[in-house]
Amino acid sequence: MTRPPVRYRIITASLLTVAALYFLTPVYWLIVSSTKSSADLFGTFGFWFSGHPRPLGNLTDVLTYDHGVYARWFANSLLYAGIGAVCATLLSAAAGYALAKFPFRGREAVFNTVLAGVLVPGTALALPLYFLFSSMGLANTYWAVLVPSMVSPFGVYLCRIYAAAAVPDSLLEAARIDGAGEARIFGRLGLRLMTPALVTVFLFQFVHIWNNYFLPLVMLSDSRLYPIQLGLTSWIGFSDRKPVLYQYTVGGAFLSVVPLMVLMLVLQRYWRTGLTEGSVKA
């Protein structure tokens, strides 16, 4: 295999380095700022540690402030993002598999409707969803955030495309000849072959729900139901009267990115597996 010229490799490495710095610089600032006091946060150089860093003390203050309300917000975010992402992934897998492998009248119309759903911004649906859940008596409950989070038009689109390419029809026919039912074929074969796509859908949906601010803002009025993003924003609103909340917000923001980092590190091996599928000739 011929290696690309040195100049192209240098350009590629330079661009990747710039992109990495662009994305990692805010994380570095967050790590540094989470070790400072409120006074040092505004009175010292932003990209270096203060003379008296206290990272564990600051994080403990965040977790214990107001009877540990941050821990409750953290648990709420895990609930919304975890359950919503799992349900959205399974529903997307089932819908995408059916659209790819079962011909029926109106299939393309259904798929085009799904594509249209991808183009609709979530903020445009927040208010209609609020009126709908309010009429059912579900506003200001966990369900008001959970149920909309279980739907992912992009997930259905990705699973349909991936199932059409990665799940051979001949393998499904062989399973049917052996007497396997459609549900068993989907559970034993379809889901396993679609694993890289499912991991992608799960991660995208988890990050989307974790960072979602507008839907909980519209749906929830009880602070005990807030996710992290909405809770930290409420702290910022009171920081003028209580400046220590600036530091608590920075510390809370640092803690909020830790689950996303862990999730990325844990799930990346499934992407590597998916990238090698089909690269070897049978």
CYANA upper distance limits for C-alpha pairs under 8 A (distance plus 0.5 A):
  4 PRO  CA      8 TYR  CA      7.04
  4 PRO  CA      9 ARG  CA      7.31
  5 PRO  CA      9 ARG  CA      7.12
  6 VAL  CA     10 ILE  CA      6.66
  7 ARG  CA     11 ILE  CA      6.66
  8 TYR  CA     12 THR  CA      6.57
  9 ARG  CA     13 ALA  CA      6.53
 10 ILE  CA     14 SER  CA      6.51
 11 ILE  CA     15 LEU  CA      6.66
 12 THR  CA     16 LEU  CA      6.65
 13 ALA  CA     17 THR  CA      6.54
 14 SER  CA     18 VAL  CA      6.73
 15 LEU  CA     19 ALA  CA      6.68
 16 LEU  CA     20 ALA  CA      6.54
 17 THR  CA     21 LEU  CA      6.66
 18 VAL  CA     22 TYR  CA      6.61
 19 ALA  CA     23 PHE  CA      6.86
 20 ALA  CA     24 LEU  CA      6.39
 21 LEU  CA     25 THR  CA      6.09
 22 TYR  CA     26 PRO  CA      8.29
 23 PHE  CA     27 VAL  CA      8.01
 24 LEU  CA     28 TYR  CA      6.69
 25 THR  CA     29 TRP  CA      6.71
 26 PRO  CA     30 LEU  CA      6.61
 27 VAL  CA     31 ILE  CA      6.75
 27 VAL  CA    254 PHE  CA      8.46
 28 TYR  CA     32 VAL  CA      6.75
 28 TYR  CA     47 PHE  CA      8.15
 29 TRP  CA     33 SER  CA      6.43
 29 TRP  CA     46 GLY  CA      7.34
 29 TRP  CA     47 PHE  CA      6.19
 30 LEU  CA     34 SER  CA      6.50
 30 LEU  CA    250 VAL  CA      7.34
 30 LEU  CA    251 GLY  CA      8.39
 30 LEU  CA    253 ALA  CA      8.19
 30 LEU  CA    254 PHE  CA      6.46
 31 ILE  CA     35 THR  CA      7.52
 31 ILE  CA    254 PHE  CA      7.13
 32 VAL  CA     36 LYS  CA      7.75
 32 VAL  CA     46 GLY  CA      8.13
 32 VAL  CA     47 PHE  CA      7.10
 32 VAL  CA     48 TRP  CA      6.77
 32 VAL  CA     49 PHE  CA      6.21
 33 SER  CA     41 LEU  CA      6.83
 33 SER  CA     46 GLY  CA      7.55
 33 SER  CA     47 PHE  CA      8.43
 33 SER  CA     49 PHE  CA      8.00
 33 SER  CA    250 VAL  CA      7.37
 33 SER  CA    251 GLY  CA      8.29
 34 SER  CA     55 PRO  CA      6.77
 34 SER  CA     58 ASN  CA      7.48
 34 SER  CA     59 LEU  CA      8.19
 34 SER  CA    247 GLN  CA      7.60
 34 SER  CA    250 VAL  CA      6.35
 34 SER  CA    251 GLY  CA      5.33
 34 SER  CA    254 PHE  CA      7.40
 35 THR  CA     49 PHE  CA      7.73
 35 THR  CA     50 SER  CA      8.40
 35 THR  CA     53 PRO  CA      5.49
 35 THR  CA     54 ARG  CA      5.63
 35 THR  CA     55 PRO  CA      4.66
 35 THR  CA     56 LEU  CA      8.35
 35 THR  CA     58 ASN  CA      7.10
 36 LYS  CA     40 ASP  CA      6.13
 36 LYS  CA     41 LEU  CA      6.28
 36 LYS  CA     49 PHE  CA      7.72
 36 LYS  CA     50 SER  CA      6.80
 36 LYS  CA     52 HIS  CA      8.04
 36 LYS  CA     53 PRO  CA      6.08
 36 LYS  CA     54 ARG  CA      7.11
 36 LYS  CA     55 PRO  CA      7.87
 36 LYS  CA     58 ASN  CA      8.23
 36 LYS  CA    247 GLN  CA      8.07
 37 SER  CA     41 LEU  CA      6.50
 37 SER  CA     53 PRO  CA      8.38
 37 SER  CA     54 ARG  CA      8.47
 37 SER  CA     58 ASN  CA      8.20
 37 SER  CA    247 GLN  CA      7.00
 38 SER  CA     42 PHE  CA      7.50
 38 SER  CA    243 PRO  CA      7.50
 38 SER  CA    244 VAL  CA      6.22
 38 SER  CA    246 TYR  CA      7.05
 38 SER  CA    247 GLN  CA      5.72
 39 ALA  CA     43 GLY  CA      6.42
 40 ASP  CA     44 THR  CA      5.76
 40 ASP  CA     50 SER  CA      7.10
 41 LEU  CA     46 GLY  CA      7.72
 41 LEU  CA    247 GLN  CA      7.84
 42 PHE  CA     46 GLY  CA      8.39
 44 THR  CA     50 SER  CA      7.17
 45 PHE  CA     49 PHE  CA      8.30
 45 PHE  CA     50 SER  CA      8.47
 49 PHE  CA     53 PRO  CA      7.09
 54 ARG  CA     58 ASN  CA      6.63
 55 PRO  CA     59 LEU  CA      6.73
 56 LEU  CA     60 THR  CA      6.53
 57 GLY  CA     61 ASP  CA      6.70
 58 ASN  CA     62 VAL  CA      6.84
 58 ASN  CA    247 GLN  CA      8.37
 58 ASN  CA    248 TYR  CA      7.96
 58 ASN  CA    251 GLY  CA      7.41
 59 LEU  CA     63 LEU  CA      6.80
 59 LEU  CA    248 TYR  CA      8.40
 59 LEU  CA    251 GLY  CA      6.52
 59 LEU  CA    252 GLY  CA      8.19
 60 THR  CA     64 THR  CA      6.64
 61 ASP  CA     65 TYR  CA      6.31
 61 ASP  CA    248 TYR  CA      7.90
 62 VAL  CA     68 GLY  CA      8.34
 62 VAL  CA     70 TYR  CA      7.39
 62 VAL  CA    248 TYR  CA      5.77
 62 VAL  CA    251 GLY  CA      7.10
 62 VAL  CA    252 GLY  CA      7.01
 63 LEU  CA     68 GLY  CA      5.80
 63 LEU  CA     69 VAL  CA      7.87
 63 LEU  CA     70 TYR  CA      6.20
 63 LEU  CA     71 ALA  CA      6.50
 64 THR  CA     68 GLY  CA      4.86
 64 THR  CA     69 VAL  CA      7.99
 64 THR  CA     70 TYR  CA      8.20
 65 TYR  CA     69 VAL  CA      7.28
 65 TYR  CA     70 TYR  CA      7.96
 68 GLY  CA     72 ARG  CA      7.39
 69 VAL  CA     73 TRP  CA      6.86
 69 VAL  CA    224 ARG  CA      8.06
 70 TYR  CA     74 PHE  CA      6.57
 70 TYR  CA    228 ILE  CA      7.84
 70 TYR  CA    231 GLY  CA      8.07
 70 TYR  CA    252 GLY  CA      8.09
 71 ALA  CA     75 ALA  CA      6.66
 72 ARG  CA     76 ASN  CA      6.62
 72 ARG  CA    224 ARG  CA      7.54
 73 TRP  CA     77 SER  CA      6.71
 73 TRP  CA    224 ARG  CA      7.69
 73 TRP  CA    225 LEU  CA      7.60
 73 TRP  CA    226 TYR  CA      6.16
 73 TRP  CA    227 PRO  CA      5.29
 73 TRP  CA    228 ILE  CA      5.53
 73 TRP  CA    231 GLY  CA      7.20
 74 PHE  CA     78 LEU  CA      6.81
 74 PHE  CA    227 PRO  CA      7.00
 74 PHE  CA    228 ILE  CA      6.16
 74 PHE  CA    256 SER  CA      8.11
 75 ALA  CA     79 LEU  CA      6.65
 75 ALA  CA    227 PRO  CA      8.43
 76 ASN  CA     80 TYR  CA      6.62
 76 ASN  CA    225 LEU  CA      7.09
 76 ASN  CA    226 TYR  CA      7.26
 76 ASN  CA    227 PRO  CA      5.82
 76 ASN  CA    228 ILE  CA      8.16
 77 SER  CA     81 ALA  CA      6.33
 77 SER  CA     82 GLY  CA      8.48
 77 SER  CA    210 TRP  CA      6.55
 77 SER  CA    226 TYR  CA      8.42
 77 SER  CA    227 PRO  CA      5.20
 77 SER  CA    228 ILE  CA      6.63
 78 LEU  CA     82 GLY  CA      5.91
 78 LEU  CA     83 ILE  CA      8.47
 78 LEU  CA    210 TRP  CA      8.18
 79 LEU  CA     83 ILE  CA      6.32
 79 LEU  CA     84 GLY  CA      8.28
 80 TYR  CA     84 GLY  CA      6.11
 80 TYR  CA    142 TYR  CA      8.41
 80 TYR  CA    145 VAL  CA      7.42
 80 TYR  CA    146 LEU  CA      6.13
 80 TYR  CA    149 SER  CA      8.12
 80 TYR  CA    209 ILE  CA      7.39
 80 TYR  CA    210 TRP  CA      8.03
 80 TYR  CA    227 PRO  CA      8.47
 81 ALA  CA     85 ALA  CA      6.15
 81 ALA  CA    149 SER  CA      8.37
 81 ALA  CA    205 GLN  CA      8.08
 81 ALA  CA    206 PHE  CA      5.49
 81 ALA  CA    207 VAL  CA      8.00
 81 ALA  CA    209 ILE  CA      5.65
 81 ALA  CA    210 TRP  CA      6.00
 82 GLY  CA     86 VAL  CA      6.69
 82 GLY  CA    206 PHE  CA      7.09
 83 ILE  CA     87 CYS  CA      6.60
 83 ILE  CA    146 LEU  CA      8.00
 83 ILE  CA    150 MET  CA      8.45
 84 GLY  CA     88 ALA  CA      6.41
 84 GLY  CA    146 LEU  CA      6.30
 84 GLY  CA    147 VAL  CA      7.89
 84 GLY  CA    149 SER  CA      5.57
 84 GLY  CA    150 MET  CA      5.23
 84 GLY  CA    205 GLN  CA      8.21
 84 GLY  CA    206 PHE  CA      7.92
 84 GLY  CA    209 ILE  CA      8.05
 85 ALA  CA     89 THR  CA      6.46
 85 ALA  CA    149 SER  CA      7.75
 85 ALA  CA    150 MET  CA      7.07
 85 ALA  CA    201 VAL  CA      8.45
 85 ALA  CA    202 PHE  CA      5.81
 85 ALA  CA    203 LEU  CA      8.07
 85 ALA  CA    205 GLN  CA      5.74
 85 ALA  CA    206 PHE  CA      5.59
 85 ALA  CA    209 ILE  CA      8.23
 86 VAL  CA     90 LEU  CA      6.79
 86 VAL  CA    150 MET  CA      8.39
 86 VAL  CA    202 PHE  CA      6.97
 87 CYS  CA     91 LEU  CA      6.56
 87 CYS  CA    150 MET  CA      5.88
 87 CYS  CA    151 VAL  CA      8.50
 88 ALA  CA     92 SER  CA      6.37
 88 ALA  CA    149 SER  CA      7.61
 88 ALA  CA    150 MET  CA      4.76
 88 ALA  CA    151 VAL  CA      5.76
 88 ALA  CA    152 SER  CA      6.41
 88 ALA  CA    155 GLY  CA      8.04
 88 ALA  CA    202 PHE  CA      7.99
 88 ALA  CA    205 GLN  CA      7.91
 89 THR  CA     93 ALA  CA      6.50
 89 THR  CA    152 SER  CA      8.41
 89 THR  CA    155 GLY  CA      7.37
 89 THR  CA    198 LEU  CA      6.65
 89 THR  CA    201 VAL  CA      6.44
 89 THR  CA    202 PHE  CA      6.04
 89 THR  CA    205 GLN  CA      8.49
 90 LEU  CA     94 ALA  CA      6.71
 91 LEU  CA     95 ALA  CA      6.58
 91 LEU  CA    150 MET  CA      8.33
 91 LEU  CA    151 VAL  CA      8.05
 91 LEU  CA    156 VAL  CA      8.32
 92 SER  CA     96 GLY  CA      6.25
 92 SER  CA    151 VAL  CA      8.26
 92 SER  CA    152 SER  CA      7.25
 92 SER  CA    153 PRO  CA      8.12
 92 SER  CA    155 GLY  CA      5.73
 92 SER  CA    156 VAL  CA      4.82
 92 SER  CA    157 TYR  CA      8.48
 92 SER  CA    159 CYS  CA      6.95
 93 ALA  CA     97 TYR  CA      6.37
 93 ALA  CA    155 GLY  CA      8.12
 93 ALA  CA    156 VAL  CA      7.15
 93 ALA  CA    159 CYS  CA      6.11
 93 ALA  CA    160 ARG  CA      8.27
 93 ALA  CA    191 LEU  CA      7.87
 93 ALA  CA    194 MET  CA      8.50
 93 ALA  CA    198 LEU  CA      7.49
 94 ALA  CA     98 ALA  CA      6.62
 95 ALA  CA     99 LEU  CA      6.65
 95 ALA  CA    156 VAL  CA      6.55
 95 ALA  CA    159 CYS  CA      8.35
 95 ALA  CA    160 ARG  CA      7.98
 96 GLY  CA    100 ALA  CA      6.61
 96 GLY  CA    155 GLY  CA      8.48
 96 GLY  CA    156 VAL  CA      5.42
 96 GLY  CA    157 TYR  CA      7.03
 96 GLY  CA    158 LEU  CA      7.90
 96 GLY  CA    159 CYS  CA      5.14
 96 GLY  CA    160 ARG  CA      4.25
 96 GLY  CA    161 ILE  CA      8.02
 96 GLY  CA    163 ALA  CA      7.47
 97 TYR  CA    101 LYS  CA      6.44
 97 TYR  CA    102 PHE  CA      8.45
 97 TYR  CA    159 CYS  CA      7.14
 97 TYR  CA    160 ARG  CA      6.21
 97 TYR  CA    163 ALA  CA      6.26
 97 TYR  CA    164 ALA  CA      8.28
 97 TYR  CA    186 PHE  CA      8.50
 97 TYR  CA    190 GLY  CA      7.99
 98 ALA  CA    102 PHE  CA      5.83
 98 ALA  CA    160 ARG  CA      8.32
 99 LEU  CA    103 PRO  CA      7.81
 99 LEU  CA    107 ARG  CA      7.01
 99 LEU  CA    111 PHE  CA      7.82
 99 LEU  CA    160 ARG  CA      6.62
100 ALA  CA    160 ARG  CA      5.79
100 ALA  CA    161 ILE  CA      7.80
100 ALA  CA    163 ALA  CA      6.68
100 ALA  CA    164 ALA  CA      5.70
101 LYS  CA    163 ALA  CA      8.30
101 LYS  CA    164 ALA  CA      7.51
101 LYS  CA    169 ASP  CA      8.19
103 PRO  CA    107 ARG  CA      7.34
106 GLY  CA    110 VAL  CA      6.74
107 ARG  CA    111 PHE  CA      6.76
108 GLU  CA    112 ASN  CA      6.51
109 ALA  CA    113 THR  CA      6.70
110 VAL  CA    114 VAL  CA      6.87
111 PHE  CA    115 LEU  CA      6.80
111 PHE  CA    157 TYR  CA      8.12
112 ASN  CA    116 ALA  CA      6.72
113 THR  CA    117 GLY  CA      6.81
114 VAL  CA    118 VAL  CA      7.04
114 VAL  CA    153 PRO  CA      6.04
114 VAL  CA    154 PHE  CA      8.34
114 VAL  CA    156 VAL  CA      7.84
114 VAL  CA    157 TYR  CA      7.50
115 LEU  CA    119 LEU  CA      7.34
115 LEU  CA    153 PRO  CA      7.45
115 LEU  CA    154 PHE  CA      8.06
115 LEU  CA    157 TYR  CA      7.39
116 ALA  CA    120 VAL  CA      7.22
117 GLY  CA    153 PRO  CA      6.30
118 VAL  CA    153 PRO  CA      5.86
118 VAL  CA    154 PHE  CA      6.07
120 VAL  CA    124 ALA  CA      7.64
121 PRO  CA    125 LEU  CA      7.76
122 GLY  CA    126 ALA  CA      6.94
123 THR  CA    127 LEU  CA      8.28
123 THR  CA    214 PHE  CA      7.27
123 THR  CA    215 LEU  CA      7.83
125 LEU  CA    129 LEU  CA      6.53
126 ALA  CA    130 TYR  CA      6.67
126 ALA  CA    214 PHE  CA      8.02
126 ALA  CA    215 LEU  CA      6.21
126 ALA  CA    218 VAL  CA      7.38
127 LEU  CA    131 PHE  CA      6.94
127 LEU  CA    218 VAL  CA      7.64
128 PRO  CA    132 LEU  CA      6.70
129 LEU  CA    133 PHE  CA      6.58
130 TYR  CA    134 SER  CA      6.32
130 TYR  CA    139 ALA  CA      7.21
130 TYR  CA    144 ALA  CA      8.35
130 TYR  CA    218 VAL  CA      7.34
130 TYR  CA    219 MET  CA      6.49
131 PHE  CA    135 SER  CA      6.61
132 LEU  CA    136 MET  CA      7.07
133 PHE  CA    137 GLY  CA      6.65
133 PHE  CA    138 LEU  CA      5.49
133 PHE  CA    139 ALA  CA      5.74
133 PHE  CA    144 ALA  CA      6.99
134 SER  CA    138 LEU  CA      6.21
134 SER  CA    139 ALA  CA      5.28
138 LEU  CA    143 TRP  CA      7.03
138 LEU  CA    144 ALA  CA      6.43
139 ALA  CA    143 TRP  CA      8.34
139 ALA  CA    144 ALA  CA      6.03
139 ALA  CA    219 MET  CA      6.23
139 ALA  CA    220 LEU  CA      7.39
140 ASN  CA    144 ALA  CA      7.04
140 ASN  CA    219 MET  CA      6.04
140 ASN  CA    220 LEU  CA      4.83
140 ASN  CA    221 SER  CA      6.47
140 ASN  CA    222 ASP  CA      7.17
140 ASN  CA    225 LEU  CA      8.33
141 THR  CA    145 VAL  CA      8.09
141 THR  CA    219 MET  CA      8.43
141 THR  CA    220 LEU  CA      7.49
141 THR  CA    225 LEU  CA      7.79
142 TYR  CA    146 LEU  CA      6.63
142 TYR  CA    225 LEU  CA      7.39
143 TRP  CA    147 VAL  CA      6.09
144 ALA  CA    148 PRO  CA      7.66
144 ALA  CA    219 MET  CA      6.70
144 ALA  CA    220 LEU  CA      8.40
145 VAL  CA    149 SER  CA      6.88
145 VAL  CA    215 LEU  CA      7.45
145 VAL  CA    216 PRO  CA      6.77
145 VAL  CA    219 MET  CA      7.56
146 LEU  CA    150 MET  CA      7.03
147 VAL  CA    151 VAL  CA      8.07
149 SER  CA    205 GLN  CA      8.47
149 SER  CA    209 ILE  CA      7.17
152 SER  CA    156 VAL  CA      6.99
152 SER  CA    205 GLN  CA      7.88
153 PRO  CA    157 TYR  CA      6.77
154 PHE  CA    158 LEU  CA      6.62
154 PHE  CA    201 VAL  CA      8.49
155 GLY  CA    159 CYS  CA      6.52
155 GLY  CA    201 VAL  CA      5.86
156 VAL  CA    160 ARG  CA      6.55
157 TYR  CA    161 ILE  CA      6.83
158 LEU  CA    162 TYR  CA      6.55
158 LEU  CA    197 ALA  CA      7.43
158 LEU  CA    201 VAL  CA      8.19
159 CYS  CA    163 ALA  CA      6.26
159 CYS  CA    194 MET  CA      8.00
159 CYS  CA    197 ALA  CA      6.74
159 CYS  CA    198 LEU  CA      7.79
160 ARG  CA    164 ALA  CA      6.68
161 ILE  CA    165 ALA  CA      7.03
162 TYR  CA    166 ALA  CA      6.29
162 TYR  CA    167 VAL  CA      8.42
162 TYR  CA    194 MET  CA      7.37
162 TYR  CA    197 ALA  CA      7.09
163 ALA  CA    167 VAL  CA      5.76
163 ALA  CA    190 GLY  CA      8.15
163 ALA  CA    194 MET  CA      6.88
164 ALA  CA    168 PRO  CA      8.26
166 ALA  CA    193 LEU  CA      7.06
166 ALA  CA    194 MET  CA      7.46
167 VAL  CA    171 LEU  CA      8.05
167 VAL  CA    172 LEU  CA      8.45
167 VAL  CA    190 GLY  CA      7.10
167 VAL  CA    193 LEU  CA      6.83
167 VAL  CA    194 MET  CA      8.02
168 PRO  CA    172 LEU  CA      7.25
169 ASP  CA    173 GLU  CA      6.72
170 SER  CA    174 ALA  CA      6.66
171 LEU  CA    175 ALA  CA      6.80
172 LEU  CA    176 ARG  CA      6.76
172 LEU  CA    185 ILE  CA      7.55
173 GLU  CA    177 ILE  CA      6.68
174 ALA  CA    178 ASP  CA      6.82
175 ALA  CA    179 GLY  CA      7.07
175 ALA  CA    180 ALA  CA      6.08
175 ALA  CA    185 ILE  CA      7.35
176 ARG  CA    180 ALA  CA      5.63
176 ARG  CA    181 GLY  CA      7.17
176 ARG  CA    182 GLU  CA      8.29
176 ARG  CA    185 ILE  CA      8.46
180 ALA  CA    184 ARG  CA      6.66
180 ALA  CA    185 ILE  CA      6.81
181 GLY  CA    185 ILE  CA      6.66
182 GLU  CA    186 PHE  CA      6.61
183 ALA  CA    187 GLY  CA      6.62
184 ARG  CA    188 ARG  CA      6.26
184 ARG  CA    189 LEU  CA      8.36
185 ILE  CA    189 LEU  CA      5.82
185 ILE  CA    190 GLY  CA      6.90
186 PHE  CA    190 GLY  CA      4.92
186 PHE  CA    191 LEU  CA      6.61
187 GLY  CA    191 LEU  CA      6.08
187 GLY  CA    192 ARG  CA      8.16
188 ARG  CA    192 ARG  CA      7.06
189 LEU  CA    193 LEU  CA      6.63
190 GLY  CA    194 MET  CA      6.58
191 LEU  CA    195 THR  CA      6.61
191 LEU  CA    198 LEU  CA      8.50
194 MET  CA    198 LEU  CA      6.64
195 THR  CA    199 VAL  CA      6.59
195 THR  CA    270 TYR  CA      7.83
195 THR  CA    274 GLY  CA      8.17
196 PRO  CA    200 THR  CA      6.83
196 PRO  CA    270 TYR  CA      6.22
196 PRO  CA    271 TRP  CA      5.98
196 PRO  CA    273 THR  CA      7.90
196 PRO  CA    274 GLY  CA      5.66
197 ALA  CA    201 VAL  CA      6.72
198 LEU  CA    202 PHE  CA      6.50
199 VAL  CA    203 LEU  CA      6.59
199 VAL  CA    267 LEU  CA      7.48
199 VAL  CA    270 TYR  CA      7.59
199 VAL  CA    271 TRP  CA      8.13
200 THR  CA    204 PHE  CA      6.58
200 THR  CA    271 TRP  CA      8.42
201 VAL  CA    205 GLN  CA      6.47
202 PHE  CA    206 PHE  CA      6.40
203 LEU  CA    207 VAL  CA      6.59
203 LEU  CA    263 LEU  CA      8.23
203 LEU  CA    264 MET  CA      8.28
204 PHE  CA    208 HIS  CA      6.56
205 GLN  CA    209 ILE  CA      6.57
206 PHE  CA    210 TRP  CA      6.43
207 VAL  CA    211 ASN  CA      6.53
207 VAL  CA    260 LEU  CA      7.61
208 HIS  CA    212 ASN  CA      6.37
210 TRP  CA    227 PRO  CA      8.39
210 TRP  CA    228 ILE  CA      8.48
210 TRP  CA    229 GLN  CA      8.35
211 ASN  CA    229 GLN  CA      7.02
212 ASN  CA    216 PRO  CA      7.86
212 ASN  CA    229 GLN  CA      7.71
213 TYR  CA    217 LEU  CA      6.66
213 TYR  CA    229 GLN  CA      6.41
213 TYR  CA    230 LEU  CA      6.48
214 PHE  CA    218 VAL  CA      6.75
215 LEU  CA    219 MET  CA      6.58
216 PRO  CA    220 LEU  CA      5.92
216 PRO  CA    226 TYR  CA      7.54
216 PRO  CA    227 PRO  CA      7.97
216 PRO  CA    230 LEU  CA      7.67
217 LEU  CA    221 SER  CA      8.12
217 LEU  CA    230 LEU  CA      7.23
220 LEU  CA    225 LEU  CA      7.42
220 LEU  CA    226 TYR  CA      7.50
221 SER  CA    225 LEU  CA      8.46
222 ASP  CA    226 TYR  CA      7.55
223 SER  CA    231 GLY  CA      7.83
226 TYR  CA    230 LEU  CA      6.39
226 TYR  CA    231 GLY  CA      6.30
227 PRO  CA    231 GLY  CA      6.66
228 ILE  CA    232 LEU  CA      6.52
228 ILE  CA    256 SER  CA      7.69
229 GLN  CA    233 THR  CA      6.85
230 LEU  CA    234 SER  CA      6.84
231 GLY  CA    235 TRP  CA      6.98
232 LEU  CA    236 ILE  CA      6.90
232 LEU  CA    249 THR  CA      6.18
232 LEU  CA    252 GLY  CA      7.63
232 LEU  CA    253 ALA  CA      8.09
233 THR  CA    237 GLY  CA      6.92
234 SER  CA    238 PHE  CA      7.29
235 TRP  CA    239 SER  CA      6.67
235 TRP  CA    245 LEU  CA      6.51
235 TRP  CA    246 TYR  CA      8.23
235 TRP  CA    249 THR  CA      7.17
236 ILE  CA    240 ASP  CA      8.36
236 ILE  CA    245 LEU  CA      7.23
236 ILE  CA    246 TYR  CA      7.11
236 ILE  CA    249 THR  CA      7.49
238 PHE  CA    242 LYS  CA      6.71
238 PHE  CA    245 LEU  CA      7.85
239 SER  CA    243 PRO  CA      5.29
239 SER  CA    244 VAL  CA      7.42
239 SER  CA    245 LEU  CA      5.59
239 SER  CA    246 TYR  CA      6.43
243 PRO  CA    247 GLN  CA      8.30
244 VAL  CA    248 TYR  CA      7.01
245 LEU  CA    249 THR  CA      6.38
246 TYR  CA    250 VAL  CA      6.92
247 GLN  CA    251 GLY  CA      6.68
248 TYR  CA    252 GLY  CA      6.41
249 THR  CA    253 ALA  CA      6.52
250 VAL  CA    254 PHE  CA      6.80
251 GLY  CA    255 LEU  CA      6.87
252 GLY  CA    256 SER  CA      6.63
253 ALA  CA    257 VAL  CA      7.20
254 PHE  CA    258 VAL  CA      7.46
255 LEU  CA    259 PRO  CA      8.40
256 SER  CA    260 LEU  CA      8.31
257 VAL  CA    261 MET  CA      6.90
258 VAL  CA    262 VAL  CA      6.76
259 PRO  CA    263 LEU  CA      6.50
260 LEU  CA    264 MET  CA      6.66
261 MET  CA    265 LEU  CA      6.82
262 VAL  CA    266 VAL  CA      6.63
263 LEU  CA    267 LEU  CA      6.55
264 MET  CA    268 GLN  CA      6.37
265 LEU  CA    269 ARG  CA      8.43
267 LEU  CA    271 TRP  CA      7.76
268 GLN  CA    272 ARG  CA      7.07
269 ARG  CA    273 THR  CA      6.80
270 TYR  CA    274 GLY  CA      6.72
271 TRP  CA    275 LEU  CA      6.64
272 ARG  CA    276 THR  CA      7.15
273 THR  CA    277 GLU  CA      7.17
276 THR  CA    280 VAL  CA      8.37
